[in-house]
Amino acid sequence: MISSVFIRRPITSTVLSIVIVIVGLVSMLGLPINQYPSITPVQVSVSASYPGADAETVANTVAAPIENQVNGVDNMLYMQSTSSATGQMTLTVYFDIDTDPDTAEVQVNNRVNIALPELPDTVRSTGVKVEKRSSSILMLIGISSPDGRYDEQYIGNYANLYILDALKRVPGANQAQIMGLVGTRYPFKGIEDVQVRVVADVLLVVTTFR
């Protein structure tokens, strides 16, 4: 019945089709688009240092009290920790994809503060660091001296003083760090003499474009 009406009136059919297309294009411009859609869980990292302690001591005196307090925080999926023989402890807490990273960081930080009195004095004096993180890498930057005028130490210091801080101030960049020891050479897109790699993680970009 309806199809016969449009068959007998081709002009009306054409006009309606054009109107539908225009309305669709206008609506498409107003649709929200995720430039960096969330595909990995939100992560919050807790790191601490206990100089002179072995891995077992770090796990029992540093990791265990923090894990007991952090366990059960809102929207937490799971967590995992590593304790090294150099006295370093890293705890990574994974949250649901829809969790706000800033809120997750504050919640974990509050739980860590509750566990601070149970930690050794050395650990409290060096501090416990809580920060958002992401396993996704946005960019790798290779820095070199083509004519060999500057050595690895000079390039590393320059990257640390000027480039690293500038990357951290970029809106949406969560972390920026120098990977590898200064003086170690890494191949990067055909460059034979790359002394420094700077890695920028973008957890905040993911949350900003939601």
Buried (B, 14 or more C-beta within 10 A) or exposed (E): EEEEEEEEEEEEBEEEEEEEEEEEEEEEEEEEEEEBEBEEBBBBBBBBBBEEBEBEBBBEBBBBBBBEBBEEBEBBEEBEBBBBEEBBBBBBBBBEBEBBBEEBBEBBBEBBEEBBEBBBEBBEEBEBEBBBBBEBEBEBBBBBBEEEEBEBEEBBEBBBEEBBEEBEEBEBBBBBEBEBEBEEBBEBEEEEBBBBBBBBBBBBBBBEBE
